[in-house]
Amino acid sequence: MGTFVIKKRNNGEFQFDLKAGNGQTILTSEGYTTKSGCENGIESVRTNSQDESRFERKISANMKYYFSLKASNGQIIGTSEMYESSSSRDKGVDSVQSNAKGAKVDDQTV
């Protein structure tokens, strides 16, 4: 089972990482100015990750593969790490889909 880990950045913004059961980070959020905004982002990942069309598969300038998860309004909720192959990226998408819905929250800002 996955875990959403809420952290505070050096600039004071909140962010979350979705970690798979093995502890590997599979999705990192954008920065949020408030913790409640960050928590809403987690709920958005839970919902939107269940819709395959919300994942945008991309290739970086240095030919690494990654994906972004978008909300229904088109805003990016989170981005993956860089992968060496498209099949590894697709496994990352699968991992987000299977881990996000039931993931617990580990708030490391308290």
N, CA and C of each residue as an Amber inpcrd file, in Angstrom:
protein
   330
   0.8300000  -1.1820000   0.0000000   0.0000000   0.0000000   0.0000000
   0.8750000   1.2470000   0.0000000   0.4360000   2.2660000  -0.6930000
   1.1910000   3.4960000  -0.8300000   0.9930000   4.4530000   0.3260000
   1.8170000   5.5020000   0.3240000   1.7580000   6.5390000   1.3530000
   1.9870000   7.8940000   0.7030000   1.1490000   8.8570000   1.0560000
   1.3910000  10.2530000   0.7020000   2.1890000  10.8630000   1.8400000
   3.3530000  11.4120000   1.5280000   4.2010000  12.0410000   2.5360000
   4.1600000  13.5520000   2.3000000   3.6460000  14.2850000   3.2950000
   3.5830000  15.7480000   3.2140000   4.8330000  16.3140000   3.8620000
   5.5120000  17.2070000   3.1290000   6.7260000  17.8560000   3.6170000
   6.6210000  19.3560000   3.3840000   7.4680000  20.1000000   4.0710000
   7.5570000  21.5360000   3.8540000   8.8840000  21.8270000   3.1550000
   8.8190000  22.5680000   2.0630000  10.0180000  22.9430000   1.3120000
  10.7680000  24.0560000   2.0480000  11.9950000  24.2870000   1.6420000
  12.8010000  25.3620000   2.2350000  12.1640000  26.7350000   2.0480000
  11.3860000  26.9000000   0.9720000  10.7430000  28.1890000   0.7070000
   9.4010000  28.3310000   1.4360000   9.0630000  27.3670000   2.2980000
   7.8340000  27.4460000   3.0830000   6.6280000  26.7930000   2.4350000
   6.7470000  26.3940000   1.1740000   5.6290000  25.7320000   0.5020000
   5.5170000  24.2790000   0.9730000   4.3090000  23.7470000   0.8510000
   4.0440000  22.3440000   1.1550000   4.0620000  21.5430000  -0.1320000
   4.5010000  20.3040000  -0.0440000   4.4340000  19.3940000  -1.1810000
   4.2010000  18.0000000  -0.6480000   3.7400000  17.1260000  -1.5350000
   3.6160000  15.7200000  -1.1520000   4.2970000  14.8510000  -2.1830000
   4.7500000  13.7100000  -1.6980000   5.2530000  12.6450000  -2.5550000
   4.3320000  11.4540000  -2.3430000   3.9940000  10.7780000  -3.4120000
   3.3070000   9.4910000  -3.3050000   4.3780000   8.4330000  -3.3980000
   4.4710000   7.6260000  -2.3470000   5.4670000   6.5540000  -2.3100000
   4.7670000   5.2100000  -2.4220000   5.3590000   4.3140000  -3.1970000
   4.8390000   2.9520000  -3.3290000   5.1350000   2.1950000  -2.0320000
   4.5990000   1.0060000  -1.9350000   4.8000000   0.1740000  -0.7560000
   6.2590000  -0.1010000  -0.4470000   7.1190000  -0.0690000  -1.4710000
   8.5530000  -0.3090000  -1.2710000   9.3170000   0.9590000  -0.8900000
   8.5980000   2.0750000  -0.7290000   9.2170000   3.3330000  -0.3230000
   9.7000000   4.2060000  -1.4580000   9.5980000   3.7260000  -2.6970000
  10.0530000   4.5070000  -3.8500000   9.0360000   5.5950000  -4.1760000
   9.5370000   6.8170000  -4.4220000   8.6610000   7.9230000  -4.8120000
   8.1980000   7.7050000  -6.2430000   6.8690000   7.7460000  -6.4470000
   6.3240000   7.5300000  -7.7870000   5.6300000   8.7650000  -8.3510000
   5.3760000   9.7690000  -7.4870000   4.7540000  11.0090000  -7.9480000
   5.1030000  12.1090000  -6.9600000   5.4780000  13.2860000  -7.4630000
   5.7890000  14.4410000  -6.6270000   4.8920000  15.5930000  -7.0410000
   4.3360000  16.2640000  -6.0420000   3.4090000  17.3570000  -6.3280000
   4.1340000  18.6500000  -6.6560000   3.3550000  19.5910000  -7.1030000
   3.7960000  20.9660000  -7.2220000   3.8360000  21.5430000  -5.7970000
   4.2970000  22.7670000  -5.6410000   4.3090000  23.4130000  -4.3360000
   2.9650000  24.0650000  -4.0380000   2.5720000  24.0180000  -2.7760000
   1.3220000  24.6290000  -2.3160000   1.6470000  25.6300000  -1.2160000
   0.9640000  26.7660000  -1.2190000   1.2230000  27.7860000  -0.2030000
   0.6100000  27.4290000   1.1430000  -0.4150000  26.5660000   1.1490000
  -1.0530000  26.1680000   2.4050000  -1.0990000  24.6480000   2.5100000
  -1.1480000  24.1720000   3.7600000  -1.2460000  22.7300000   3.9610000
  -2.5920000  22.2190000   3.4560000  -3.6500000  22.9980000   3.6390000
  -4.9680000  22.5560000   3.1590000  -4.9700000  22.4140000   1.6350000
  -4.2610000  23.2890000   0.9340000  -4.1310000  23.1510000  -0.5180000
  -3.4000000  21.8730000  -0.8830000  -2.3900000  21.5370000  -0.1090000
  -1.6340000  20.2980000  -0.3230000  -2.5340000  19.0830000  -0.0870000
  -3.3180000  19.1260000   0.9780000  -4.2410000  18.0270000   1.2810000
  -5.3030000  17.8850000   0.1920000  -5.7670000  19.0050000  -0.3560000
  -6.7060000  18.9480000  -1.4850000  -6.0350000  18.3290000  -2.7090000
  -4.7450000  18.6150000  -2.8920000  -3.9980000  18.0110000  -3.9900000
  -3.9360000  16.4960000  -3.8590000  -3.7690000  16.0150000  -2.6380000
  -3.7600000  14.5660000  -2.3990000  -5.0940000  13.9560000  -2.7920000
  -6.1820000  14.6000000  -2.3920000  -7.5090000  14.0870000  -2.7570000
  -7.7090000  14.1110000  -4.2630000  -7.1490000  15.1240000  -4.9150000
  -7.2330000  15.2000000  -6.3720000  -6.4710000  14.0470000  -7.0290000
  -5.3170000  13.6800000  -6.4640000  -4.5660000  12.5310000  -6.9900000
  -5.3740000  11.2580000  -6.8120000  -5.9640000  11.0810000  -5.6350000
  -6.7820000   9.8820000  -5.3870000  -7.8610000   9.7280000  -6.4670000
  -8.5260000  10.8210000  -6.7940000  -9.6190000  10.7990000  -7.7710000
  -9.1140000  10.6760000  -9.2010000  -8.2280000  11.5830000  -9.5940000
  -7.8090000  11.6710000 -10.9940000  -6.9110000  10.5240000 -11.4340000
  -6.2170000   9.8930000 -10.4940000  -5.3340000   8.7820000 -10.8730000
  -6.1140000   7.5630000 -11.3470000  -7.4010000   7.5360000 -11.0710000
  -8.2170000   6.4020000 -11.4860000  -8.7290000   6.5500000 -12.9200000
  -8.4340000   7.7040000 -13.5420000  -8.8480000   7.9920000 -14.9160000
  -7.6050000   8.0100000 -15.8090000  -7.4560000   6.9930000 -16.6180000
  -6.2760000   6.8480000 -17.4920000  -6.0150000   8.0990000 -18.3310000
  -7.0750000   8.7930000 -18.7510000  -6.9080000   9.9580000 -19.6200000
  -6.2740000  11.1500000 -18.9050000  -6.1490000  11.0990000 -17.5970000
  -5.5510000  12.1970000 -16.8270000  -4.0150000  12.1280000 -16.8120000
  -3.4540000  11.0190000 -17.2960000  -2.0070000  10.8720000 -17.3380000
  -1.4850000  11.3350000 -18.6860000  -0.5120000  12.2330000 -18.6480000
   0.1290000  12.7040000 -19.8720000   1.5470000  12.1230000 -19.9010000
   1.7820000  11.2440000 -20.8510000   3.0920000  10.5950000 -20.9960000
   3.9790000  11.4720000 -21.8690000   5.2120000  11.7090000 -21.3870000
   6.1020000  12.6570000 -22.0540000   7.5050000  12.0960000 -22.1970000
   8.2960000  12.7740000 -23.0470000   9.7210000  12.4880000 -23.2020000
  10.4540000  13.8100000 -23.0200000  11.4670000  13.8100000 -22.1520000
  12.2200000  15.0340000 -21.8640000  13.2070000  15.3340000 -22.9960000
  13.8190000  16.5010000 -22.9240000  14.7970000  16.9110000 -23.9370000
  15.9970000  15.9670000 -23.9910000  16.3170000  15.3410000 -22.8480000
  17.4550000  14.4130000 -22.8340000  17.0090000  12.9560000 -23.0070000
  15.8240000  12.7950000 -23.6140000  15.2800000  11.4810000 -24.0000000
  14.9840000  10.5520000 -22.8170000  14.5950000  11.1200000 -21.6960000
  14.1100000  10.3430000 -20.5560000  12.5820000  10.3820000 -20.6010000
  11.9690000   9.3500000 -20.0650000  10.5180000   9.2200000 -20.0920000
   9.9460000   9.6020000 -18.7240000   8.8140000  10.2950000 -18.7340000
   8.1450000  10.6590000 -17.4920000   6.6730000  10.9010000 -17.7770000
   5.9130000  11.1440000 -16.7160000   4.5010000  11.4540000 -16.8920000
   4.0700000  12.5220000 -15.9030000   2.9950000  13.2010000 -16.2660000
   2.3290000  14.1440000 -15.3760000   0.9040000  13.6700000 -15.1840000
   0.3800000  13.9090000 -13.9930000  -1.0210000  13.6400000 -13.6990000
  -1.7270000  14.9800000 -13.6400000  -2.8150000  15.0990000 -14.4070000
  -3.5340000  16.3650000 -14.4880000  -4.9380000  16.2360000 -13.9090000
  -5.4120000  17.3390000 -13.3450000  -6.7860000  17.4220000 -12.8660000
  -7.7100000  17.6590000 -14.0640000  -8.9930000  17.6230000 -13.8170000
  -9.9660000  17.8090000 -14.9060000  -9.8510000  19.1860000 -15.5390000
  -9.3080000  20.1750000 -14.8050000  -9.1380000  21.5190000 -15.3680000
  -7.8280000  21.6680000 -16.1450000  -7.0560000  20.5750000 -16.2500000
  -5.8090000  20.5880000 -17.0000000  -4.5800000  20.9490000 -16.1780000
  -4.7780000  21.3290000 -14.9220000  -3.6470000  21.6990000 -14.0610000
  -2.8690000  20.4510000 -13.6490000  -1.5510000  20.5430000 -13.6790000
  -0.7010000  19.4240000 -13.2640000  -0.7660000  19.2830000 -11.7450000
  -1.0930000  18.0800000 -11.2810000  -1.1540000  17.7820000  -9.8530000
   0.1810000  17.2230000  -9.3850000   0.8040000  16.4040000 -10.2220000
   2.0700000  15.7860000  -9.8460000   2.8120000  15.2870000 -11.0600000
   4.1100000  15.0540000 -10.8690000   4.9900000  14.6110000 -11.9370000
   5.8390000  13.4520000 -11.4290000   6.1360000  12.5470000 -12.3170000
   6.9380000  11.3690000 -11.9610000   8.4170000  11.6830000 -12.0010000
   9.1930000  10.6880000 -11.6140000  10.6400000  10.7340000 -11.8120000
  10.9280000  10.4900000 -13.2880000  12.1850000  10.5450000 -13.6580000
  12.5980000  10.2390000 -15.0270000  12.8840000   8.7400000 -15.1390000
  12.4440000   8.1480000 -16.2400000  12.6270000   6.7210000 -16.4980000
  13.4710000   6.5340000 -17.7490000  14.1470000   5.3940000 -17.8230000
  15.0010000   5.0750000 -18.9650000  14.2050000   4.5550000 -20.1630000
  13.0010000   4.0250000 -19.9280000  12.2200000   3.4520000 -21.0290000
  10.7500000   3.8070000 -20.8760000  10.0430000   3.7320000 -21.9850000
   8.6050000   4.0040000 -21.9470000   7.8710000   2.9330000 -21.1520000
   8.3600000   1.6960000 -21.1810000   7.6890000   0.6300000 -20.4270000
   7.8500000   0.8580000 -18.9200000   8.9940000   1.3570000 -18.4770000
   9.1770000   1.6820000 -17.0620000   8.2530000   2.8300000 -16.6580000
   8.1350000   3.8280000 -17.5370000   7.2160000   4.9400000 -17.2670000
   5.7980000   4.4190000 -17.1290000   5.3860000   3.5260000 -18.0170000
   4.0250000   2.9870000 -17.9710000   3.7860000   2.1850000 -16.6950000
   4.8200000   1.5030000 -16.2030000   4.7060000   0.8040000 -14.9150000
   4.5480000   1.8110000 -13.7810000   5.1790000   2.9680000 -13.9090000
   5.0160000   4.0420000 -12.9240000   3.5800000   4.5360000 -12.8850000
   2.9700000   4.6960000 -14.0580000   1.5580000   5.0900000 -14.1270000
   0.7000000   4.0390000 -13.4300000   0.9520000   2.7740000 -13.7360000
   0.2020000   1.6790000 -13.1010000   0.3570000   1.7230000 -11.5900000
   1.5520000   2.0130000 -11.1240000   1.8170000   2.0640000  -9.6920000
   1.0490000   3.1990000  -9.0230000   1.0000000   4.3610000  -9.6600000
   0.2110000   5.4750000  -9.1140000  -1.2560000   5.0660000  -9.0350000
  -1.7640000   4.4640000 -10.1060000  -3.1730000   4.0580000 -10.1180000
  -3.4870000   3.0620000  -9.0040000  -2.5910000   2.1250000  -8.7530000
  -2.8770000   1.0950000  -7.7550000  -2.5910000   1.5640000  -6.3300000
  -1.6900000   2.5280000  -6.1480000  -1.3140000   2.9540000  -4.8010000
  -2.0910000   4.1590000  -4.2770000  -2.5220000   5.0560000  -5.1480000
  -3.0670000   6.3500000  -4.6930000  -4.3800000   6.2270000  -3.9400000
  -5.2930000   5.4340000  -4.4480000  -6.6490000   5.4210000  -3.8970000
  -6.6800000   5.0980000  -2.4080000  -5.9580000   4.0900000  -1.9630000
  -6.0030000   3.6790000  -0.5690000  -4.8030000   4.1100000   0.2500000
  -3.9840000   4.9940000  -0.2960000  -2.7530000   5.3870000   0.3970000
  -3.0380000   6.1740000   1.6710000  -2.2780000   5.8810000   2.7100000
  -2.3810000   6.6410000   3.9520000  -1.5920000   7.9500000   3.7900000
  -1.7650000   8.8680000   4.7360000  -1.0700000  10.1420000   4.7090000
  -0.1140000  10.1980000   5.8850000   1.1310000  10.5270000   5.6020000
   2.1650000  10.7220000   6.6230000   2.5470000  12.1980000   6.5930000
   1.9990000  12.9650000   7.5230000   2.2510000  14.4030000   7.5840000
   3.5180000  14.6530000   8.4000000   4.5900000  15.0110000   7.7200000
   5.8650000  15.2350000   8.3950000   6.0960000  16.7000000   8.7390000
   5.0250000  17.5140000   8.6710000   5.1490000  18.9310000   8.9810000
   4.7030000  19.2450000  10.4020000   4.2110000  18.2560000  11.1080000
   3.7230000  18.5090000  12.4820000   4.7630000  18.1320000  13.5160000
